[in-house]
Amino acid sequence: ESSGALKAECLDVANQLHAEGRAADAAEAYRRLLKRSPAHPRGAEIRLLLAALTLRSLGKPAEARSLLERLHRDRLDPEHRSLFETLEAEAAAAAAASGNA
């Protein structure tokens, strides 16, 4: 099996876990995919998904902010840039509310 097909399958599994509401399992699957394929062609999108899950479902704003810091806002397309900015604001607010700003 080709590396590209394997990456697609791993992403499909992570997306399926996410769709099933299994946030912790989905987050772990996205982390493993990024670790195995740091230059994945959809890496920015995967990191945004992981940041959203980490922040909104797992309640870990510091970890979400760390993920967001690895992204280059100027390299994101407008749709992803908008999500990035929303997540960045949510993570900062959550961290401030918990005293971890």
Secondary structure as a PSIPRED ss2 file (coil, helix, strand):
# PSIPRED VFORMAT (PSIPRED V4.0)

   1 E C   1.000  0.000  0.000
   2 S C   1.000  0.000  0.000
   3 S H   0.000  1.000  0.000
   4 G H   0.000  1.000  0.000
   5 A H   0.000  1.000  0.000
   6 L H   0.000  1.000  0.000
   7 K H   0.000  1.000  0.000
   8 A H   0.000  1.000  0.000
   9 E H   0.000  1.000  0.000
  10 C H   0.000  1.000  0.000
  11 L H   0.000  1.000  0.000
  12 D H   0.000  1.000  0.000
  13 V H   0.000  1.000  0.000
  14 A H   0.000  1.000  0.000
  15 N H   0.000  1.000  0.000
  16 Q H   0.000  1.000  0.000
  17 L H   0.000  1.000  0.000
  18 H H   0.000  1.000  0.000
  19 A H   0.000  1.000  0.000
  20 E C   1.000  0.000  0.000
  21 G C   1.000  0.000  0.000
  22 R C   1.000  0.000  0.000
  23 A H   0.000  1.000  0.000
  24 A H   0.000  1.000  0.000
  25 D H   0.000  1.000  0.000
  26 A H   0.000  1.000  0.000
  27 A H   0.000  1.000  0.000
  28 E H   0.000  1.000  0.000
  29 A H   0.000  1.000  0.000
  30 Y H   0.000  1.000  0.000
  31 R H   0.000  1.000  0.000
  32 R H   0.000  1.000  0.000
  33 L H   0.000  1.000  0.000
  34 L H   0.000  1.000  0.000
  35 K H   0.000  1.000  0.000
  36 R H   0.000  1.000  0.000
  37 S C   1.000  0.000  0.000
  38 P C   1.000  0.000  0.000
  39 A C   1.000  0.000  0.000
  40 H C   1.000  0.000  0.000
  41 P C   1.000  0.000  0.000
  42 R C   1.000  0.000  0.000
  43 G H   0.000  1.000  0.000
  44 A H   0.000  1.000  0.000
  45 E H   0.000  1.000  0.000
  46 I H   0.000  1.000  0.000
  47 R H   0.000  1.000  0.000
  48 L H   0.000  1.000  0.000
  49 L H   0.000  1.000  0.000
  50 L H   0.000  1.000  0.000
  51 A H   0.000  1.000  0.000
  52 A H   0.000  1.000  0.000
  53 L H   0.000  1.000  0.000
  54 T H   0.000  1.000  0.000
  55 L H   0.000  1.000  0.000
  56 R H   0.000  1.000  0.000
  57 S H   0.000  1.000  0.000
  58 L C   1.000  0.000  0.000
  59 G C   1.000  0.000  0.000
  60 K C   1.000  0.000  0.000
  61 P H   0.000  1.000  0.000
  62 A H   0.000  1.000  0.000
  63 E H   0.000  1.000  0.000
  64 A H   0.000  1.000  0.000
  65 R H   0.000  1.000  0.000
  66 S H   0.000  1.000  0.000
  67 L H   0.000  1.000  0.000
  68 L H   0.000  1.000  0.000
  69 E H   0.000  1.000  0.000
  70 R C   1.000  0.000  0.000
  71 L C   1.000  0.000  0.000
  72 H C   1.000  0.000  0.000
  73 R H   0.000  1.000  0.000
  74 D H   0.000  1.000  0.000
  75 R H   0.000  1.000  0.000
  76 L C   1.000  0.000  0.000
  77 D C   1.000  0.000  0.000
  78 P H   0.000  1.000  0.000
  79 E H   0.000  1.000  0.000
  80 H H   0.000  1.000  0.000
  81 R H   0.000  1.000  0.000
  82 S H   0.000  1.000  0.000
  83 L H   0.000  1.000  0.000
  84 F H   0.000  1.000  0.000
  85 E H   0.000  1.000  0.000
  86 T H   0.000  1.000  0.000
  87 L H   0.000  1.000  0.000
  88 E H   0.000  1.000  0.000
  89 A H   0.000  1.000  0.000
  90 E H   0.000  1.000  0.000
  91 A H   0.000  1.000  0.000
  92 A H   0.000  1.000  0.000
  93 A H   0.000  1.000  0.000
  94 A H   0.000  1.000  0.000
  95 A H   0.000  1.000  0.000
  96 A H   0.000  1.000  0.000
  97 A H   0.000  1.000  0.000
  98 S C   1.000  0.000  0.000
  99 G C   1.000  0.000  0.000
 100 N C   1.000  0.000  0.000
 101 A C   1.000  0.000  0.000
